[in-house]
Amino acid sequence: MTIVLYELAGAKDERFSPYCWRVRFALAHKGLSYETRGLAFTEIPRAVGAPHRTVPIIDDDGVILSDSWTIADHLDRTYPERPLFGPDGREKAAYKFIEAWTNQMLTPAMVPLLVFDIYGRIKEKDKAYFRETREKRVGPLEQAANDADAKVAALPKLLAPFHYALEQRPWLGGEAPDYADYILAGTLQWARIVSPVQLIAPEDPLTEWFERCLDLFDGSARAMPAARAA
Ligand SMILES: N[C@@H](CCC(=O)N[C@@H](CS)C(=O)NCC(=O)O)C(=O)O
């Protein structure tokens, strides 16, 4: 049975959720066929019912799960070919740290730079909900990206652990890409799709790595148009 992936969809059907991209990469890594269903923010709580209130959500032959890590873990257990968490799945604990660093340190530094662009891309029916919930976190959306240069300048420090890892190996997963790469690639793909702002300098080593991520799986991530003209 084809897996169904529920994900966020913008007004022009942009699929920009970083967490959904992690799952898309994971599904492609496993070679699993899937179809996607795009949802507005305000449609998520009713899509499959409680307790699933965020996307990604998958329906894998009646097994319904949300949370990107939970989904990746499910995929790895159910389809053990081509492990996601290191050569024999043994790196799960270390990858959890990569997820935590990305979600808790990097993402909050990116949100102010992107949130008004996201607002511009979501469906009309989501706008009031998005403004209300996000302004509680970042203040007025229109002002969130004030001092953008300083905010962008703060990013390399947060990316330093990834720079260090990629000096040692071609992929965060080591000799081949895996979920370690998809965590960060999902987050950078979010920025690529929603915003024309250049968050990572072209000469930054992460740019070359991210371009390789975009080329994976026949360029499936690159096929989603970037906000910034190349
Ligand atoms: N820890 C979750 C986070 C998922 C998440 O926050 N998804 C956002 C979209 S990027 C969402 O569904 N938000 C719903 C809302 O804000 O109402 C995961 O890794 O899947």
The ligand as a Tripos MOL2 file, in Angstrom:
@<TRIPOS>MOLECULE
LIG
   20    19     1     0     0
SMALL
NO_CHARGES

@<TRIPOS>ATOM
      1 N1          8.2450   17.9280   16.3360 N.3       1 LIG1
      2 C1          7.3920   17.9750   15.1800 C.3       1 LIG1
      3 C2          7.1460   19.4170   14.7760 C.3       1 LIG1
      4 C3          6.1580   19.5110   13.6170 C.3       1 LIG1
      5 C4          5.6490   20.9230   13.3880 C.2       1 LIG1
      6 O1          5.8220   21.8170   14.2190 O.2       1 LIG1
      7 N2          5.0120   21.1060   12.2440 N.am      1 LIG1
      8 C5          4.3850   22.3790   11.9350 C.3       1 LIG1
      9 C6          4.5150   22.6720   10.4560 C.3       1 LIG1
     10 S1          6.2200   22.9940   10.0150 S.3       1 LIG1
     11 C7          2.9040   22.2830   12.2210 C.2       1 LIG1
     12 O2          2.2690   21.3060   11.8800 O.2       1 LIG1
     13 N3          2.3420   23.3070   12.8490 N.am      1 LIG1
     14 C8          0.9430   23.3150   13.1530 C.3       1 LIG1
     15 C9          0.5160   24.6000   13.7610 C.2       1 LIG1
     16 O3          1.3240   25.4910   13.9520 O.co2     1 LIG1
     17 O4         -0.6710   24.7040   14.0470 O.co2     1 LIG1
     18 C10         8.0230   17.1610   14.0530 C.2       1 LIG1
     19 O5          9.2530   16.9580   14.0740 O.co2     1 LIG1
     20 O6          7.2950   16.6810   13.1660 O.co2     1 LIG1
@<TRIPOS>BOND
     1     1     2 1
     2     2     3 1
     3     2    18 1
     4     3     4 1
     5     4     5 1
     6     5     6 2
     7     5     7 1
     8     7     8 1
     9     8     9 1
    10     8    11 1
    11     9    10 1
    12    11    12 2
    13    11    13 1
    14    13    14 1
    15    14    15 1
    16    15    16 2
    17    15    17 1
    18    18    19 2
    19    18    20 1
@<TRIPOS>SUBSTRUCTURE
     1 LIG1         1 GROUP 0 **** ****
